[in-house]
Amino acid sequence: MQIKAEKAIAPIESHPLVFTGSGREYFRVWIVNVLLCLVTLGLYTPLARRRTAQYFYGHTLVADSPLEFTGQSRKMFFGFLLLVVLYAGFKLAADSGNEVAVNVFLLVGAVWAPYFWASAMRFRLGSTRWRGVRLQFTAPWKEVYLASWPIFALALVWIAVVTLLAMMLPALSGSDARLAAPPVASGTVWSVVGVGLIATVLSLLCIIRLSFNYQSLLVQRASIGTQAGRWKPVYGDFVRIWLATAGWFLLVMVIMGLLLAGVMSLFMGAMPRPDGLMKVIMIGLFTIGMLLGLALALAPVRAYREARMFRLVWSNVGVSSIARFKCALRPKYYVGLRIKNILLTLLTLGLYRPFARASEYAMKINSLTLHVRGGVDQLAGQLVGEQGALGDAVAD
């Protein structure tokens, strides 16, 4: 009986994912997109995103079959226009100094953000095909909004921050009386700093929780045919990655600060008596150096978090019980690639950007392996047979 049971178990096949594109090929797509966006004052942006998605999908082989992106240009264009209008309205409210209008935008944005996110996921998965089978995002709206509670918490945190700052610093309220406002007391300054630190910590916790909720919901409610996604990570996994990222960021910032302070001290020693103009120039150089140091410090840290999160997610997801992924991405190699890409992009004044994007995408995709129970042909035939007209109509 045991021998028969072992024979009944379908074998598992391994299929490494492959990216067949290159930076040279993508450069031609990218440069046309950039020029058309400039000529149309940005109106070509959604069409550029569509061409980019089609290139990367079409050169991504999953079990020797490329992905397809079938998103409609009309839907992408109207979504882009809506985003521009909403952002312009928020900027207008923020620049007017009217905290009531800003609070209203935050609340309205919090209410609509889950709808926009879920609509985007439905569009993205519904526009993705593999071997003629379309993916779907089937989460009901109630489940989407329940998973979006960190958005509402984040909006409440910053509404409280805006209100508290308006109370502690009347000069920021936007009234004409700010011209005659008295100097801010040191105690008030420390209170403002405390409010900012607390708001930053709470915001970070909300962002981590939102990222976990959305990624888990996206995988569990994504389906191909009638096969749903499988999700294994827990919230603690996300927290540990973010804490490690914060630690690396502080370490890199300390190192960059010490190096910058050493350079400035040497420069000051070479000029023992700088005049007023020279002091202004030195302060400007120090500020520019700090900003560049911050940018250089953020880039590898973001790459580290991105690589660890990519490996965590893709090593713990699958399709029902018939397929699963494994990821072999090494964060240190990805960080090294990101640093190299940033330096080459700066040296080429941005022209290396398409090569950088293609190389980072290739490293991610080539690190993935799909393990399928029973073989890909059997799986594809089963999915095509299960999709049916109803599934295709729901996806549309």
Sequence and secondary structure as in RCSB ss.txt:
>XXXX:A:sequence
MQIKAEKAIAPIESHPLVFTGSGREYFRVWIVNVLLCLVTLGLYTPLARRRTAQYFYGHTLVADSPLEFTGQSRK
MFFGFLLLVVLYAGFKLAADSGNEVAVNVFLLVGAVWAPYFWASAMRFRLGSTRWRGVRLQFTAPWKEVYLASWP
IFALALVWIAVVTLLAMMLPALSGSDARLAAPPVASGTVWSVVGVGLIATVLSLLCIIRLSFNYQSLLVQRASIG
TQAGRWKPVYGDFVRIWLATAGWFLLVMVIMGLLLAGVMSLFMGAMPRPDGLMKVIMIGLFTIGMLLGLALALAP
VRAYREARMFRLVWSNVGVSSIARFKCALRPKYYVGLRIKNILLTLLTLGLYRPFARASEYAMKINSLTLHVRGG
VDQLAGQLVGEQGALGDAVAD
>XXXX:A:secstr
 HHHHHHHS  EEEEE EE   HHHHHHHHHHHHHHHHHTTTTTHHHHHHHHHHHHHHTEEETTEEEEE   HHH
HHHHHHHHHHHHHHHHHHHHTT HHHHHHHHHHHHHHHHHHHHHHHHHHHHTEEETTEEEEE   HHHHHHHTHH
HHHHHHHHHHHHHHHHHH GGGS  GGGGG     HHHHHHHHHHHHHHHHHHHHHHHHHHHHHHHHHHHTEEET
TEEEEE   HHHHHHHHHHHHHHHHHHHHHHHHHHHHHHHHHHHH SS  HHHHHHHHHHHHHHHHHHHHHHHHH
HHHHHHHHHHHHHHTSEEETTTEEEEE   HHHHHHHHHHHHHHHHHTTTTTHHHHHHHHHHHHHTTEEEEEES 
HHHHHHHHHHHHHHHHHHHH 
